[in-house]
Amino acid sequence: MFAFGAGSALAADQIVATDDAFDAPSYGMDQGERPTLLNNGVNSHNVTARTKGPDGRDLFFSPTITGGTTTVDGTQYLTTGSYSFWCSIHPLSMQATLNVSGAGSPAARPDIDVAGKGGKLKKVAKKGKIAVTVSAATASAGVKLVAKLGKATLGSTAVFDLAAGQSRKVAIKLSKSGKAKLAKKKKAGIKVTGSVRFGAPDTVKLSLK
């Protein structure tokens, strides 16, 4: 543990798990850092934030490990404050707080923009592809696109990464059932949502006629 000092920049505390507890009620780090989890116990443990991030998933987390060490991901985006976490496997006995100091700077959170112009419905249904452009204002890893017609999923992409300032034209391949749904329509409003790990999703609505 450390005490925060004005203008200080200290290494992040290592979060230590035993069976079945964390070795301290709170841990500290400067903004922009990623602490590690050390599992000194024989059971499997992890670090999981008790709140959700802008992507709707855990604000920060580590892999579940049985012995050894691993990095806690997502903490590099945190700003000054206190954040509760637990081991999701032992939530009743393993709870602690991560205190983020005012020193350092948080990493720029992933930020994507999805854009598209729609097109001819018959052409899209025949080719089985929906074209959009994805741009990243900051480095964005784990981007995925999903196209929906109402509640029905028409198609999706594999996960891909974008560098800061990079734009990419992406063709979302429609499933067989997705093509069939469009083929029955005279016009369609399609919603394409791009999700990115640790960042907010972005959606574009495309009109096909």
N, C-alpha and C positions, 0 to 999 in steps of 0.2 A: 504493500500500500504506500501511497505518497500523498503529501499535502500539496494542493495546488498553490503555485507561487506566481505572482504577476510576471508575465513575459517568459515564464519557464517553459521548456520543451523537454519533457521526460518520456522515456519509453513506456509503452502501455503495460499495465499490469498483466501478468499471466493468470488466467482464470484456472484454478485448480479444482478438479473434481475428485472426491473420494467415494466410498460406498456408505451411505448414499447422501452426500451433501457437498456443497461447495465449501472451500476452506475459509471463506470470509463472507460477510454479509454484503460487501460492496467492493467494487474494483474501479480503477481509474484509467483514463487515457486522454491524450490531447486530440483535438479535432484532426481528422484525416488518417488516423491510425487504425490498425486492425490487430487486436489482441489475439493471443493464442489460447486454446483450451488444452490443458494437460490433464489426462485421465490417469490418476494414480490408483484407481479402484480396479476391481475385477469385472464389474458390470459395465454395460454400455451406457455412455452418457453423451449429452450434447448441450449446446447453448442455443436457446430459442427465445427471441424477443416476445414479450407478452402482448405487444401491439402490432398492428399491421402497417405496412408501408404504402406508398402511393400505388403500387401494383396490386394491392389487395392481399399480398402474401406477407410472411414474416418480415418485420422491419430489419432484422439482422439475424443471423443463424450460423451454426457450424454443422459440419457433418456429424453423424453419430459415430463414435469411435469406442473401441474396447482396448484401452491402453494407448500410450503414445500421445502425440500432440497433433493438433490441426488448427487451421486458421478460422477465425470468426469473420464471416463476410457480411458486408452491408454497413459495418460500423464506420467505414471511411467516409460515409455521407452524412453522418450525424453532426448536428450543431450542439453548442453548449447546453447541457441539461443532464437530467438523470433519467435513466431508462431501465425499467424492470425486465428481468429475464428469468427463465427457468430451464430445467432439463425437461423436455417434453415427455420423457419416459418416466421420470419421477417428479411430477409437478408439485406434489404436496410437500416433499422433504427437501427439494433442491430449488430454492429461489434466492435471487440476489439482485443487486442493482449495479448498473454500469454508469459511472459518473464521467461526463465528458467536460474537460476544462475549456477555458477560453483561449488557450494557446494553440498554435497551429492553424490550419485552414482545412475545412472539409473538402473532399473531392466533389467535383461537379456531378450531380446526379444525372443518370441517363435521361435523355430528352429526345423524343422522336416526333416526326410529323408525317402523316400519311395523306397523300393527295392522289386524285384520279379524276377522269373526265367522263366516265361512263362509256356508252357506245351503243352499237346495234345489238339488240337482244339475240337475234337469230345467229349473228356471227359469233357472239360469245358462247352461246349454247352449242354451236357446231364445233368450234375449236376447243371448247372446254377450258378456257382460260380467262381470268379477269386481270387486267393490267393496272397496276398502281405504282406510285413512286414513293419511296420511303427516304426521308432525310433525317440526319442526326445532328443536332446542335452540339452535343457533347458525345464522348465515347459511349457507345451503347451496345452492350453484349446481351445475347439471349433474346433477340427480336423475333417475334412470330406474328404472322398474319392469319386472320380467320375471316372468311366471307360468309355472311348469313343472309337468308331471305326470311324475314320474320324471325321465328325461333329455330328454323331449320338451318343447319350448317351445310353450305354448298361445297366448301373446300378450305384447305389451309396449307401453310408452308412449313418446311422444316425450320428449325431455329438457325438464325444467322447473326453475325456481328457487323457493326458499322463503326468506323472511326469518326472522330469529331469532324464535322463539316462534310462528311461523305453523303452522297445521295445514290440510291440504287433503284433501277426499274425492276419490278418484281412481277412475275406472272403467277398468279395463284391458280393452281390446277384444280379443276372441279372434280368432284367424285362422280361416279356413274349416276347415283341418285340425284346429285346436284344438277347435272346436265339434264336429266329427265324432268326435274321440277321447272327449270327455265324453259324447256322446250314447250311446256304446256301454257306458258304465259304470253300475253300480247305486249305487256310492259312489266317492268319489275324495278323495285327500289331495293338495292343491295347495300348492306352495311358492311364495310371492311374495317376491322379493328386490329390495330397493331399493339401488341403488348411487349414490354421490355422489363427485364429483371431489375428491380429497385427503382424503376421510373414509372411515371403515370402513363396509362394507355392513351392512344389517340385513334379517333374514328373518322372515316369519311363515308358519305352516303353517295352512291352512284345510281344514276337513273339510266335504265336500259329500255330502249323502245324499238 
